[in-house]
Amino acid sequence: MEAKDYYLSKPWLKFYPPGVSAEMEIPLKSIPQIFDETAAKWGDKPALIFYGKKISYRELKDAADRFATALTGLGVQKGDRVALFLLNCPQYVIAYMGSLKAGAVVTPVSPVYTSREVAHQLTDSGAQTVVCQDILYDNVAKSGVKVKNVIITSVDEYLPALKKMFAKKVMAKAYGGLQVPDAAQIKAAGILPFQELLKSHPPQPPAVEIDPRKDLAALPYTGGTTGLPKAAMLTHYNMIACQAQALAFWRDEFEDGKETAIAFLPFFHIYGQVVLMLTGLIHGFTLVLFTTPDMDDILAAVERYGASGFYGVPTLYEYLKEYDKTDRVNWKRLKLIVCGADTLHESTVQGWERRTGSRIIEGYGMTETSAVSHTNPLGRPKQGSFGLPIPNMDAAIINYEGTEFTPVGEVGELILSGPNIMQGYWQRPESNAETLIQLEGKTWLRTGDLVSMDQDGYFHFFDRKRDLIKHKGYSVFAKHVEEVLYSHPQVKAAGVVGVPDPKVGNRIKAYVVLQAEARGKVSEEDLIKYCAEKLAHYKVPQIIEFRGELPKTDVGKVSRRELREEAEEA
């Protein structure tokens, strides 16, 4: 069978959980419509728990309706962009759902963005309304972008009384140097207090007609790993489809209205936004919100609220497998422990399983796929694989420099087609022409990720196409070198990049963080020798640089882009 035909035959279907079909019906409804149906069914159930404060589905819907009414009164119309510059808190959920009810398109902004980055997103998206945390307002003001409406809120507005003072101290420490506007500044600048808008407007949202397939719901921005960040255009249908497709894999595990998930992953990121927030609100789950990822509080909440789902990133599990309080949680009791957003190293998996006796289920997705395209089945996960394509998903691998289908087992670029794939990049026709291609009568997304598929239909990640290192004519995957470094008992973190060198193409450089007790004892030569014993000669790093810490992306991934820029400048 030709490679093309093998991919299109979907060999992964034979390992789907019992009862899960290759195709499923996607509800043709808007996000607010489905949320309202959920709120009507589970009105008295807690939708959110925020440091002990419980907000029911009925209360959440009422607040979202009031916010939608307020936005309409401020002149926000269907298709207008509303920027959410917020930490995880009830206001995020209220503003998100209220904006969609008003017919607007939300564009989530990372809370760690500088004023320059905020300026790019506001200008590029054309957002004229910004909902921001008071501690973050400084970066809106310094961005220099003039908008019609700035709505401000404080993290303590929904906190129990005893938590308010503590929260202000935590925020001041986390966002030191940023000024919170006082009442006089708020009035002078015409800033609108969030709570006043809710109190002064009735829960009577406008009747906005939404076509789920055509109308955009969100403009989340990519991480900007190559050039400035771009916005993926996601419709209501894209996002509804993604959570429905992913949840189909776990249909026998989760029950509507009966689950609790710990929500510390940032909602501005597509992983937290769709897999946690939207899935939870659509299926009547309770979301236990955390503004900052305090591990002691999170672990306590897992037990206190009987969490059935836990969602993290590789760096979190790497940390928890060594953390002294991890054993306070009975991890075997949880129905699902998920990892996404980056590659899960084998040493992390093995250490986690030894420590907790539980399994991490690895998945894969992108902003451009509305969060998810692959996941491992609970009954048959494969270590080292990010799993099988979810229902309604076509996946194949092509030559990363062309469009020929790559033989099964060989590495190439992953391409995807399905109802959760974005409509394109916002105002980026050239990028769209490169990324969305036509093959076999379908539109496919070129992911930029180098992967392989085994005979069983499980997919394995190798590297981002842009992170491929060319050394003396050989192709070196940074991930392979990092895996070996992570297997060294004294290596805590590692990032590998190529440094331009006209003689060899690229020299391989590894940035390494050692365990505290190994600093000053393990040398660069020790690690080079260790790698030489486990890697082909052309894959061994020529340069090792020790660091106290490595730059991270917003969701905790080692930022190879920043390391590469540093190496090139040096």
JOTA-V401237 format. One record per run of one state. SS is the DSSP state (hx for helix, st for strand, lp for the rest). FROM is the first residue (numbers start at 0). LEN is the number of residues. Records with the same first field share a line. If there is no record, write none. Layout:
SS=FROM-LEN, FROM-LEN
//
This chain:
lp=0-2, 8-2, 15-15, 41-4, 50-2, 73-7, 85-4, 101-3, 108-6, 125-3, 143-5, 153-1, 158-2, 174-8, 188-3, 200-15, 221-9, 248-11, 263-6, 283-2, 289-5, 304-4, 312-1, 320-5, 328-2, 333-2, 339-6, 356-4, 364-2, 369-4, 375-2, 380-6, 389-4, 398-6, 405-6, 417-7, 425-3, 439-2, 453-5, 467-1, 471-2, 476-1, 487-3, 501-3, 514-1, 518-5, 534-2, 539-3, 546-5, 552-5, 558-1, 569-1
hx=2-6, 10-5, 30-11, 56-17, 89-12, 114-11, 133-10, 154-4, 160-14, 182-6, 193-7, 235-13, 269-14, 294-10, 313-7, 325-3, 330-3, 345-11, 366-3, 377-3, 428-7, 464-3, 477-10, 515-3, 523-11, 536-3, 559-10
st=45-5, 52-4, 80-5, 104-4, 128-5, 148-5, 191-2, 215-6, 230-5, 259-4, 285-4, 308-4, 335-4, 360-4, 373-2, 386-3, 393-5, 404-1, 411-6, 424-1, 435-4, 441-12, 458-6, 468-3, 473-3, 490-11, 504-10, 542-4, 551-1, 557-1
//
